[in-house]
Every structure is written in C-alpha cells, then in structure tokens.
C-alpha cells in the first residue's frame, strides 16, 4: 500500500528453516532463477531450489547483515546479492550458510 523501498534487517539473525529462506528470497527473485543449491556426498543428496515467482517485487531493497547473520539468513542475503536484487550492507556474515 504505497511502499517504495524496503530494508530487510538480518543482523543477529541465526537463520532458520531452509524452505522459509527460499520463500523469502523468492518474493524478490524472478521465476527460474536458482536461489540455493545443495551438494552432498552422494548424487541423490544434490538439490536445487529455484524461484517460481512470476511476479516478484521490484522495489529497491537493502539488506543489513553482521557477523551473527547465519544459515538461512545468509541464504536470503546471498541470493538477493547474486542477482543484484539488493544492496547488502554491514559486516562479513557468520559463514554457516555456505557449508551447512
């Protein structure tokens, strides 16, 4: 209802459920784009989550992160950064989202 931009504050956010992170990122990323992928020791562990949103939000977006932003919050920030969908501001994140 008239919002022209959004600040998403993920500082001190330890993360949460992967599927919820995908749903948040999907709000801003167009259909067909990879949000996150998973590689396991065995081929059957490999998975890819892609956006299915045919009408993503297009408002300007800033994401705030810090050293306590971890796991699912890093996945959201990383996906938005990968597609130049958001400006990421803050500190280096915890790093859990890359190796979990």
Wavefront OBJ file of the C-alpha trace (Angstrom):
o trace
v 0.000 0.000 0.000
v 2.399 2.639 -1.222
v 5.702 1.246 -0.007
v 8.507 2.467 -2.267
v 11.523 0.642 -0.789
v 12.402 -1.952 1.856
v 15.166 -2.510 4.396
v 15.463 -6.152 5.439
v 17.361 -6.344 8.743
v 19.038 -9.736 9.109
v 21.563 -8.606 11.729
v 21.876 -11.076 14.613
v 19.547 -13.464 12.754
v 20.843 -17.022 13.340
v 18.727 -18.398 10.484
v 16.006 -20.989 10.476
v 14.296 -23.394 8.126
v 15.783 -23.568 4.619
v 12.409 -23.707 2.880
v 11.370 -20.466 4.612
v 14.567 -18.747 3.461
v 13.757 -19.826 -0.092
v 10.238 -18.412 0.238
v 11.537 -15.049 1.459
v 14.122 -14.766 -1.331
v 11.531 -15.893 -3.874
v 9.432 -12.784 -3.130
v 12.119 -10.722 -4.895
v 13.670 -13.108 -7.437
v 12.014 -13.964 -10.776
v 10.885 -17.442 -11.771
v 13.537 -19.885 -12.921
v 16.438 -18.282 -11.042
v 18.384 -20.513 -8.633
v 18.051 -19.383 -5.025
v 20.229 -22.038 -3.402
v 21.737 -25.382 -4.295
v 22.889 -28.266 -2.171
v 25.659 -30.722 -2.963
v 26.048 -33.825 -0.881
v 28.458 -36.674 -0.716
v 26.150 -38.728 -2.917
v 24.304 -37.633 -6.075
v 20.876 -38.231 -4.518
v 21.732 -35.562 -1.908
v 22.082 -32.866 -4.591
v 19.172 -30.414 -4.767
v 18.421 -27.056 -6.361
v 15.780 -24.577 -5.220
v 14.565 -22.159 -7.892
v 12.142 -19.286 -7.718
v 8.656 -19.936 -9.037
v 7.526 -16.314 -8.655
v 6.303 -14.952 -11.978
v 5.629 -11.514 -10.480
v 8.423 -10.668 -7.993
v 8.536 -7.419 -6.028
v 10.619 -4.841 -7.863
v 11.026 -2.196 -5.153
v 14.540 -1.138 -4.131
v 15.877 -3.395 -1.390
v 18.658 -3.072 1.196
v 19.720 -6.000 3.408
v 21.554 -5.399 6.685
v 23.877 -8.203 7.913
v 26.549 -8.701 10.558
v 28.782 -11.412 11.993
v 25.799 -13.049 13.687
v 23.775 -13.387 10.466
v 23.949 -17.111 9.779
v 22.451 -20.062 7.953
v 19.100 -19.276 6.315
v 19.584 -15.515 6.691
v 22.828 -15.831 4.692
v 20.982 -17.754 2.010
v 18.443 -14.929 1.659
v 21.134 -12.237 1.570
v 23.318 -14.246 -0.827
v 20.518 -14.951 -3.294
v 19.467 -11.294 -3.344
v 23.085 -10.251 -3.836
v 23.740 -12.806 -6.595
v 21.028 -11.301 -8.794
v 21.870 -7.679 -7.931
v 18.435 -7.511 -6.379
v 19.571 -5.888 -3.131
v 22.364 -3.812 -1.713
v 23.980 -5.744 1.153
v 25.299 -3.523 3.945
v 27.168 -4.490 7.093
v 29.842 -6.931 8.176
v 31.033 -10.320 6.982
v 28.423 -12.906 7.950
v 28.951 -15.997 10.099
v 29.530 -18.363 7.157
v 27.229 -21.223 8.124
v 25.001 -20.881 5.047
v 27.831 -21.942 2.745
v 28.826 -25.145 4.497
v 25.758 -26.365 6.332
l 1 2 3 4 5 6 7 8 9 10 11 12 13 14 15 16 17 18 19 20 21 22 23 24 25 26 27 28 29 30 31 32 33 34 35 36 37 38 39 40 41 42 43 44 45 46 47 48 49 50 51 52 53 54 55 56 57 58 59 60 61 62 63 64 65 66 67 68 69 70 71 72 73 74 75 76 77 78 79 80 81 82 83 84 85 86 87 88 89 90 91 92 93 94 95 96 97 98 99 100
